[in-house]
Amino acid sequence: MVASSASMSLHTAVTATLDMAGVTYEVLWQSQATQSITDTAAARGILPARMLKTLLLRDMGNQYALACVPGDCQVDPRRVREQLACRRMTLADADKVRAMTGYTLGTVAPLGLPRPLPIVFEERIFDHESVTISSGDPHAGLWVKVTDLVALCQPLRAAICRDDTP
């Protein structure tokens, strides 16, 4: 296993994907599940901007895509739609998130998905050498290098945040 020994007890689709690819990562444990990016960042001792928020969007023709933005930003579904040449896009509900990604709300990552989905990364993600992603478990996040994440996800890269976010 490539990760530190602290991650030995964490086995998710995300860690399996990273392990199979030989990618080094660090587990950030937290004692309880949180309800917001701000609370999660505080529990893990990191800045929200260093967290990768992964959202499932659905268009009018039932096409799905993942949008990944820094934790302190809001995704602009219109911008994602323009990148993917889709019709109007909205956030998917909790049942569709689970069905399409295998994860519950708040634990979605762009890795370890049961089926391929288009993925779009916000440009600001590339301002950092590493970011944290969900591990698929509500009690742990994972530090990963952005270059490793991009190599595994093969995302489109675009400005997909709302103009009014930092």
Secondary structure, DSSP 8 states (H G I E B T S, - for coil): --S-GGGTT---HHHHHHHHHT---EEEE-SS--SSHHHHHHHHTS-GGGBEEEEEEEETTS-EEEEEEETTS-B-HHHHHHHHT-S-EEE--HHHHHHHHS--TT---SSS-SS---EEEEGGGGGSSEEEEE-SSTTEEEEEEHHHHHHHH--EEE--B-TT--
